[in-house]
């Protein structure tokens, strides 16, 4: 098993005919984005708004932070509810999306942000032997 945040160049993901290395992407909330600038992450949030051109999505994370997600290509489908976004953190409250997945309505209706926020807080309060020295 690879430590978090390590690129495994043996695993390939094809996007539009281009093979790209798949990176480990830790699950984060809005509060820790500023520590992850330039790194690949996974973020779960509720869609607040979508730019009319489909180039950005505003998400509200479980810890009530608003994150602006820039799409590499404009959206071709409507997006709403809870989504998971994988991408690279650009700044304190922004990231570029490599991949996103909409959660089904059955999960969106039962998604408990307060519990998710507690889980993120717990995960990031524990020592990570692969990253921490």
PALUM-402476 format. One line per 4 residues: number of its first residue (from 1); their letters; for each residue y, x, z of N, C-alpha, C, O, CB. Coordinates in Angstrom, 3 decimals. Last residue first. Glycine has a CB too. Example, Ala and Ser with C-alpha at 12.3 -4.5 7.8 and 13.67 -1.06 7.14 Angstrom:
// residues 2
2) sa) -2.250:12.850:7.080:-1.060:13.670:7.140:0.030:12.900:7.870:1.138:13.409:8.039:-0.598:14.084:5.725 | -5.690:13.190:7.800:-4.500:12.300:7.800:-3.300:13.200:7.800:-3.319:14.236:8.465:-4.473:11.308:9.046
***
This chain:
// residues 133
133) xxxx) 13.360:6.520:10.100:12.851:7.857:10.444:12.813:8.042:11.930:12.414:9.103:12.410:13.702:8.950:9.809 | 12.515:3.564:8.315:13.162:4.204:9.461:12.536:5.556:9.746:11.320:5.718:9.644:13.071:3.311:10.701 | 10.655:2.940:6.265:12.050:3.214:5.946:12.733:3.979:7.063:13.454:4.942:6.801:12.793:1.920:5.674 | 8.174:2.574:7.302:8.263:3.149:5.962:9.679:3.566:5.614:9.887:4.438:4.771:7.757:2.163:4.936
129) xxxx) 8.461:1.324:9.782:7.987:2.710:9.744:8.070:3.357:8.366:8.040:4.584:8.271:6.574:2.766:10.222 | 11.044:-0.476:10.879:10.216:-0.410:9.683:9.744:1.031:9.527:10.547:1.894:9.172:11.000:-0.899:8.410 | 11.614:-2.302:13.826:11.572:-0.994:13.179:10.626:-1.057:11.982:9.538:-1.625:12.071:11.124:0.112:14.181 | 13.225:-5.494:13.728:12.076:-4.644:14.022:12.162:-3.334:13.252:12.719:-3.279:12.156:10.772:-5.369:13.685
125) xxxx) 15.242:-6.961:12.736:15.483:-6.339:14.041:14.349:-5.389:14.426:14.496:-4.577:15.339:15.650:-7.416:15.118 | 14.412:-8.144:10.418:15.340:-7.022:10.293:15.708:-6.382:11.628:16.409:-5.371:11.656:16.588:-7.480:9.606 | 12.732:-10.171:11.441:12.206:-9.146:10.528:13.113:-7.922:10.508:12.634:-6.790:10.574:12.057:-9.713:9.103 | 14.597:-11.735:12.928:13.481:-11.044:13.578:12.956:-9.903:12.708:12.759:-8.790:13.196:12.348:-12.033:13.886
121) xxxx) 16.262:-12.689:10.880:16.828:-11.915:11.987:15.740:-11.114:12.683:15.937:-9.940:12.995:17.534:-12.839:12.995 | 14.420:-14.141:9.347:15.111:-12.987:8.767:15.668:-12.083:9.856:15.563:-10.859:9.771:16.239:-13.447:7.838 | 13.727:-16.129:11.262:12.701:-15.220:10.738:13.357:-13.973:10.151:12.907:-12.859:10.421:11.833:-15.929:9.663 | 16.170:-17.450:11.579:15.547:-16.781:12.731:14.493:-15.773:12.283:14.379:-14.690:12.857:14.912:-17.816:13.672
117) xxxx) 16.465:-18.506:9.000:17.443:-17.543:9.506:16.883:-16.768:10.692:17.097:-15.560:10.800:18.738:-18.257:9.908 | 14.322:-20.305:8.952:14.348:-19.179:8.015:15.313:-18.106:8.498:15.006:-16.917:8.413:14.745:-19.655:6.606 | 15.224:-22.102:10.898:13.995:-21.334:11.136:13.957:-20.113:10.221:13.603:-19.017:10.656:12.739:-22.218:10.908 | 17.509:-23.078:9.618:17.631:-22.440:10.932:16.401:-21.608:11.265:16.517:-20.530:11.849:17.853:-23.493:12.016
113) xxxx) 16.576:-24.234:7.223:17.397:-23.033:7.184:17.476:-22.333:8.529:17.509:-21.103:8.576:18.777:-23.374:6.714 | 13.742:-25.497:6.190:14.519:-25.484:7.426:15.284:-24.172:7.527:14.719:-23.134:7.870:13.602:-25.681:8.663 | 12.714:-27.573:3.645:13.173:-26.212:3.943:14.094:-26.236:5.154:15.116:-26.922:5.145:13.901:-25.590:2.720 | 11.961:-30.021:2.731:11.459:-29.627:4.054:11.890:-28.220:4.459:11.475:-27.726:5.508:9.949:-29.713:4.075
109) xxxx) 13.080:-30.306:0.223:13.354:-31.327:1.229:12.923:-30.939:2.627:13.453:-31.461:3.608:12.684:-32.591:0.850 | 11.949:-28.158:-1.135:13.391:-28.176:-0.892:13.738:-29.161:0.218:14.593:-28.879:1.058:14.150:-28.538:-2.180 | 9.312:-28.898:-1.467:9.636:-27.829:-0.525:11.116:-27.824:-0.171:11.489:-27.521:0.962:9.237:-26.477:-1.102 | 9.610:-30.952:-3.325:8.844:-31.215:-2.099:9.099:-30.145:-1.042:9.104:-30.445:0.152:7.345:-31.288:-2.412
105) xxxx) 10.957:-29.762:-5.454:11.676:-30.701:-4.594:10.935:-30.985:-3.291:11.564:-31.232:-2.262:11.915:-31.998:-5.335 | 10.053:-26.240:-5.683:9.886:-27.659:-6.017:10.620:-28.555:-5.014:10.871:-28.158:-3.876:8.392:-28.025:-6.055 | 12.430:-23.623:-6.171:11.388:-24.220:-5.343:11.267:-25.697:-5.720:12.269:-26.337:-6.041:11.706:-24.049:-3.814 | 12.940:-21.560:-8.955:13.347:-22.764:-8.235:12.170:-23.273:-7.421:11.047:-23.348:-7.918:13.857:-23.859:-9.213
101) xxxx) 13.398:-18.181:-9.181:12.382:-19.221:-9.171:12.917:-20.391:-8.357:13.303:-20.224:-7.200:11.030:-18.695:-8.589 | 14.548:-15.372:-11.124:14.737:-16.431:-10.129:13.631:-17.463:-10.271:13.013:-17.603:-11.326:16.128:-17.101:-10.285 | 15.358:-11.984:-11.727:14.379:-13.064:-11.821:14.747:-14.123:-10.797:15.213:-13.792:-9.707:12.921:-12.540:-11.592 | 17.563:-10.443:-11.504:16.544:-10.012:-12.458:15.575:-11.154:-12.748:15.045:-11.279:-13.852:15.781:-8.784:-11.923
97) xxxx) 20.958:-10.916:-10.813:19.627:-11.521:-10.829:18.744:-10.905:-11.916:19.122:-10.851:-13.087:19.736:-13.032:-11.040 | 23.019:-9.073:-8.772:22.669:-9.349:-10.159:21.219:-9.797:-10.171:20.352:-9.132:-9.604:22.893:-8.095:-11.081 | 25.113:-10.188:-6.027:23.952:-9.495:-6.584:23.768:-9.898:-8.036:24.285:-10.922:-8.482:22.676:-9.807:-5.769 | 27.342:-10.246:-3.204:27.034:-10.449:-4.620:25.812:-9.644:-5.037:25.517:-8.582:-4.489:28.233:-10.067:-5.488
93) xxxx) 28.597:-9.614:-0.792:28.150:-10.988:-1.024:27.851:-11.255:-2.500:28.080:-12.361:-2.991:29.202:-11.968:-0.527 | 28.928:-6.806:-0.815:28.707:-7.511:0.443:28.160:-8.931:0.236:27.336:-9.391:1.027:30.003:-7.571:1.228 | 27.300:-5.949:-3.954:28.332:-5.853:-2.930:27.983:-6.691:-1.724:26.877:-7.222:-1.620:29.675:-6.280:-3.484 | 24.960:-5.925:-5.410:26.153:-5.260:-5.942:27.208:-5.042:-4.876:27.930:-4.045:-4.906:26.740:-6.067:-7.078
89) xxxx) 21.474:-5.729:-5.326:22.688:-6.052:-4.576:23.852:-5.244:-5.135:23.748:-4.030:-5.313:22.499:-5.769:-3.056 | 19.381:-6.928:-7.843:20.006:-5.746:-7.259:21.309:-6.162:-6.574:22.139:-6.855:-7.162:20.269:-4.656:-8.346 | 16.773:-9.422:-7.353:17.759:-8.671:-8.112:18.297:-7.492:-7.334:17.748:-7.103:-6.303:18.890:-9.568:-8.520 | 15.500:-12.632:-7.182:15.191:-11.211:-7.056:16.181:-10.462:-7.926:16.404:-10.815:-9.084:13.706:-10.894:-7.469
85) xxxx) 15.795:-15.647:-5.464:16.394:-14.757:-6.458:15.956:-13.334:-6.158:16.032:-12.881:-5.016:17.952:-14.873:-6.462 | 14.703:-18.889:-5.077:14.468:-17.497:-4.685:14.997:-16.631:-5.815:14.682:-16.858:-6.984:12.933:-17.207:-4.399 | 16.364:-21.940:-4.171:15.813:-21.003:-5.145:15.618:-19.635:-4.498:16.273:-19.283:-3.517:16.737:-20.891:-6.381 | 16.709:-25.358:-3.475:16.427:-24.028:-2.929:15.822:-23.160:-4.026:14.894:-23.574:-4.721:15.467:-24.115:-1.700
81) xxxx) 18.935:-27.174:-5.646:18.041:-27.090:-4.499:17.893:-25.664:-4.003:18.821:-24.860:-4.095:16.683:-27.655:-4.851 | 19.010:-26.314:-9.170:19.532:-26.964:-7.971:18.525:-26.799:-6.845:17.403:-26.341:-7.061:19.831:-28.469:-8.229 | 19.745:-25.756:-12.533:19.200:-25.175:-11.309:19.844:-25.884:-10.124:21.064:-26.040:-10.070:19.449:-23.624:-11.248 | 18.912:-26.501:-15.928:19.661:-26.808:-14.712:18.956:-26.231:-13.485:17.727:-26.218:-13.411:19.838:-28.330:-14.558
77) xxxx) 18.520:-23.732:-18.210:18.017:-24.946:-17.575:18.865:-25.241:-16.340:19.469:-24.333:-15.770:16.509:-24.801:-17.196 | 19.418:-21.375:-19.003:19.086:-22.297:-20.086:18.555:-23.616:-19.546:18.185:-24.507:-20.310:18.063:-21.668:-21.024 | 21.970:-19.152:-17.869:20.889:-20.094:-17.588:20.665:-21.015:-18.778:21.609:-21.387:-19.475:21.201:-20.917:-16.327 | 22.730:-16.055:-19.535:23.104:-17.392:-19.064:21.873:-18.281:-18.859:20.879:-18.173:-19.578:24.067:-18.054:-20.060
73) xxxx) 21.394:-13.059:-18.184:21.534:-13.934:-19.343:21.905:-15.311:-18.813:21.438:-15.700:-17.743:20.213:-13.981:-20.211 | 21.823:-12.074:-15.678:21.850:-11.123:-16.797:21.999:-11.863:-18.123:22.635:-11.376:-19.057:20.568:-10.259:-16.811 | 23.974:-13.745:-13.397:22.780:-13.781:-14.234:22.914:-12.752:-15.354:23.997:-12.578:-15.914:22.555:-15.203:-14.816 | 25.035:-13.132:-10.145:25.352:-13.004:-11.571:24.052:-12.945:-12.355:23.143:-12.187:-12.017:26.225:-11.738:-11.849
69) xxxx) 25.591:-14.919:-7.309:24.514:-14.303:-8.079:24.910:-14.311:-9.548:25.102:-15.376:-10.134:23.158:-15.049:-7.860 | 27.271:-14.740:-4.365:27.471:-14.989:-5.791:26.414:-14.199:-6.555:26.349:-12.973:-6.462:28.922:-14.590:-6.250 | 26.648:-16.300:-1.312:26.369:-15.139:-2.157:26.542:-15.554:-3.612:26.028:-16.588:-4.040:24.927:-14.577:-1.899 | 27.691:-17.204:1.836:27.757:-17.568:0.421:27.614:-16.294:-0.398:28.358:-15.332:-0.208:29.097:-18.314:0.078
65) xxxx) 25.738:-17.724:4.758:26.587:-16.836:3.962:26.580:-17.352:2.519:25.570:-17.874:2.047:26.086:-15.335:4.039 | 23.951:-19.080:6.443:25.207:-19.723:6.042:26.208:-18.795:5.356:27.409:-19.064:5.377:25.853:-20.322:7.241 | 21.484:-18.029:6.693:22.444:-17.699:7.752:23.866:-18.132:7.380:24.848:-17.625:7.923:22.415:-16.191:8.039 | 20.254:-18.815:4.345:19.824:-19.448:5.592:20.778:-19.162:6.742:20.877:-19.962:7.673:18.433:-18.981:5.958
61) xxxx) 22.932:-18.951:1.872:21.718:-18.402:2.469:21.406:-19.109:3.782:22.206:-19.908:4.269:21.863:-16.887:2.698 | 24.016:-20.585:-0.855:24.226:-20.541:0.590:22.906:-20.090:1.200:21.885:-20.764:1.062:24.695:-21.945:1.170 | 25.153:-19.307:-4.003:24.065:-19.696:-3.101:24.533:-19.665:-1.660:25.348:-18.823:-1.281:22.851:-18.774:-3.282 | 26.379:-19.816:-7.156:26.786:-19.620:-5.767:25.672:-20.169:-4.886:25.290:-21.334:-4.998:28.164:-20.323:-5.456
57) xxxx) 25.690:-18.169:-10.147:25.253:-19.211:-9.219:25.808:-18.849:-7.850:25.716:-17.695:-7.430:23.676:-19.350:-9.187 | 26.847:-17.501:-13.501:26.778:-17.215:-12.062:26.305:-18.444:-11.295:26.489:-19.585:-11.721:28.152:-16.754:-11.532 | 26.528:-18.421:-16.089:26.516:-16.973:-15.866:26.472:-16.584:-14.394:26.100:-15.458:-14.066:27.725:-16.356:-16.501 | 26.784:-20.991:-17.044:25.473:-20.549:-16.572:25.387:-19.067:-16.281:24.292:-18.508:-16.229:24.442:-20.901:-17.572
53) xxxx) 29.172:-22.089:-17.649:28.557:-21.283:-18.708:27.183:-20.763:-18.299:26.486:-20.158:-19.113:29.464:-20.112:-19.072 | 29.806:-23.309:-15.196:29.530:-24.137:-16.374:28.876:-23.373:-17.529:28.110:-23.952:-18.300:30.808:-24.757:-16.857 | 28.096:-21.917:-12.405:29.175:-21.757:-13.373:28.840:-22.587:-14.613:27.689:-22.574:-15.050:29.386:-20.248:-13.743 | 26.924:-23.983:-9.873:26.547:-23.157:-11.016:27.743:-23.119:-11.958:28.332:-24.153:-12.271:25.259:-23.711:-11.740
49) xxxx) 26.764:-24.192:-6.282:27.347:-24.519:-7.585:26.847:-23.536:-8.632:26.413:-22.426:-8.324:28.895:-24.500:-7.521 | 24.793:-23.964:-4.315:26.039:-24.687:-4.032:26.660:-25.137:-5.341:27.035:-26.298:-5.503:27.036:-23.801:-3.227 | 21.404:-23.760:-3.728:22.430:-23.723:-4.773:23.617:-24.586:-4.350:23.469:-25.774:-4.065:21.855:-24.210:-6.137 | 20.233:-21.965:-0.987:20.455:-23.287:-1.555:21.608:-23.204:-2.549:22.661:-22.644:-2.244:20.750:-24.337:-0.441
45) xxxx) 18.045:-19.055:-1.095:19.225:-19.818:-0.725:19.270:-21.167:-1.412:18.465:-21.471:-2.292:20.467:-19.039:-1.052 | 16.662:-15.884:-0.650:16.394:-17.314:-0.775:17.640:-18.059:-0.322:18.223:-17.734:0.712:15.137:-17.744:0.062 | 16.201:-12.795:-2.235:17.102:-13.638:-1.456:16.738:-15.095:-1.709:16.531:-15.496:-2.854:18.596:-13.361:-1.821 | 14.997:-9.562:-2.406:14.680:-10.964:-2.652:15.534:-11.787:-1.707:15.586:-11.507:-0.509:13.148:-11.262:-2.453
41) xxxx) 16.294:-6.521:-3.936:15.997:-7.416:-2.819:15.522:-8.768:-3.331:15.628:-9.079:-4.518:17.232:-7.590:-1.921 | 17.006:-3.134:-4.754:16.391:-4.405:-5.138:16.018:-5.219:-3.900:15.489:-4.676:-2.930:15.143:-4.158:-6.011 | 20.268:-1.662:-4.091:18.818:-1.733:-3.920:18.277:-3.095:-4.352:18.998:-4.092:-4.322:18.440:-1.457:-2.460 | 22.993:-1.652:-4.096:22.317:-0.808:-5.070:20.803:-0.878:-5.001:20.121:-0.214:-5.782:22.745:0.596:-4.889
37) xxxx) 23.224:-2.401:-0.685:23.950:-2.249:-1.950:23.238:-1.234:-2.851:22.924:-0.119:-2.434:25.417:-1.804:-1.690 | 22.252:-3.136:1.798:21.296:-2.993:0.698:21.970:-2.775:-0.657:21.323:-2.954:-1.689:20.415:-4.216:0.627 | 24.038:-3.773:3.697:23.219:-2.583:3.957:22.325:-2.238:2.765:21.714:-1.170:2.732:22.359:-2.797:5.205 | 25.080:-6.168:2.845:25.965:-4.995:2.807:25.214:-3.692:3.080:25.702:-2.617:2.731:27.090:-5.157:3.824
33) xxxx) 22.980:-7.994:3.382:23.252:-7.557:2.004:24.099:-6.293:1.957:23.862:-5.428:1.113:23.951:-8.664:1.232 | 22.534:-9.069:5.855:22.109:-7.678:5.643:22.386:-7.173:4.228:22.056:-6.030:3.911:20.635:-7.545:5.938 | 23.466:-11.707:5.788:24.024:-10.775:6.770:23.650:-9.320:6.511:24.389:-8.421:6.912:23.568:-11.161:8.145 | 21.972:-13.198:3.943:23.320:-12.759:3.606:23.881:-11.689:4.521:24.679:-10.856:4.092:24.227:-13.918:3.617
29) xxxx) 18.620:-11.826:4.085:19.570:-12.930:4.158:20.960:-12.369:3.881:21.100:-11.175:3.612:19.512:-13.649:5.554 | 15.657:-10.693:2.273:16.876:-10.508:3.069:17.644:-11.821:3.180:17.363:-12.789:2.474:17.774:-9.415:2.447 | 12.663:-9.132:1.583:13.296:-10.427:1.764:14.477:-10.266:2.710:14.321:-9.761:3.821:12.286:-11.475:2.307 | 12.476:-6.254:-0.547:12.416:-6.878:0.770:13.168:-8.208:0.789:14.174:-8.382:0.101:12.990:-5.935:1.827
25) xxxx) 10.689:-5.520:-3.220:11.967:-6.163:-2.943:11.902:-6.866:-1.597:11.339:-7.956:-1.499:12.338:-7.160:-4.060 | 9.425:-2.897:-5.074:9.248:-3.701:-3.880:10.616:-4.255:-3.523:11.601:-3.518:-3.528:8.627:-2.868:-2.696 | 9.821:-3.142:-8.620:10.138:-2.526:-7.334:9.756:-3.469:-6.214:9.762:-4.689:-6.381:11.633:-2.160:-7.246 | 8.385:-2.472:-11.673:8.551:-3.480:-10.638:8.777:-2.773:-9.317:7.999:-1.897:-8.939:7.322:-4.426:-10.563
21) xxxx) 9.818:-1.280:-14.674:9.088:-1.005:-13.440:9.395:-2.098:-12.428:10.522:-2.584:-12.341:9.455:0.393:-12.871 | 9.504:-3.110:-17.727:10.329:-2.537:-16.668:9.475:-2.302:-15.442:8.519:-3.037:-15.193:11.525:-3.456:-16.332 | 9.288:-3.502:-21.175:8.558:-3.229:-19.941:9.500:-2.587:-18.935:10.208:-1.633:-19.256:7.333:-2.316:-20.207 | 10.536:-6.028:-23.152:10.853:-4.725:-22.574:10.074:-4.565:-21.276:10.186:-5.398:-20.377:12.386:-4.572:-22.327
17) xxxx) 10.172:-8.606:-24.048:9.534:-7.536:-24.792:9.795:-6.148:-24.256:9.326:-5.171:-24.840:9.968:-7.593:-26.183 | 11.509:-10.108:-22.084:12.009:-10.094:-23.464:11.449:-8.913:-24.255:12.165:-8.291:-25.040:13.538:-10.044:-23.471 | 9.950:-8.266:-19.788:11.058:-9.200:-19.900:11.622:-9.065:-21.301:12.156:-8.016:-21.661:12.153:-8.934:-18.812 | 7.066:-7.446:-18.092:7.679:-7.555:-19.405:8.745:-8.638:-19.390:8.478:-9.783:-19.027:6.622:-7.851:-20.477
13) xxxx) 6.397:-5.081:-15.705:6.755:-6.470:-15.901:7.468:-6.533:-17.239:8.383:-5.749:-17.490:7.649:-7.028:-14.723 | 3.911:-2.896:-14.390:4.938:-3.203:-15.389:5.163:-4.710:-15.454:4.237:-5.501:-15.279:4.534:-2.654:-16.783 | 3.001:-0.401:-12.237:3.069:-1.844:-12.391:4.204:-2.142:-13.358:5.330:-1.687:-13.161:3.281:-2.564:-11.014 | 3.442:2.252:-12.130:2.185:1.838:-12.729:2.140:0.328:-12.938:1.335:-0.168:-13.726:1.017:2.282:-11.861
9) xxxx) 5.702:2.793:-10.738:5.824:2.816:-12.184:4.508:2.507:-12.895:4.457:2.499:-14.125:6.335:4.156:-12.625 | 7.019:1.405:-8.145:5.669:1.728:-8.574:5.679:1.648:-10.092:5.664:0.557:-10.662:4.592:0.759:-7.936 | 9.616:2.274:-5.981:9.243:1.861:-7.327:7.817:2.303:-7.612:7.452:3.449:-7.347:10.219:2.445:-8.378 | 10.046:1.047:-2.774:9.557:2.151:-3.589:9.173:1.600:-4.955:8.488:0.582:-5.059:8.346:2.870:-2.908
5) xxxx) 10.693:-0.844:-0.814:11.771:-0.250:-1.618:11.336:0.950:-2.449:12.167:1.790:-2.796:12.894:0.163:-0.720 | 8.091:-0.213:1.589:9.108:-1.063:0.965:10.124:-0.235:0.184:10.372:0.929:0.497:9.824:-1.899:2.027 | 5.225:1.829:0.590:6.287:1.447:1.522:7.322:0.582:0.819:7.434:0.625:-0.406:6.956:2.696:2.128 | 2.193:0.543:-0.844:3.426:1.316:-0.944:4.420:0.891:0.129:4.450:-0.273:0.530:4.049:1.156:-2.334
1) x) -1.181:0.837:0.000:0.000:0.000:0.000:1.244:0.881:0.000:1.330:1.849:0.756:-0.002:-0.952:1.213
***
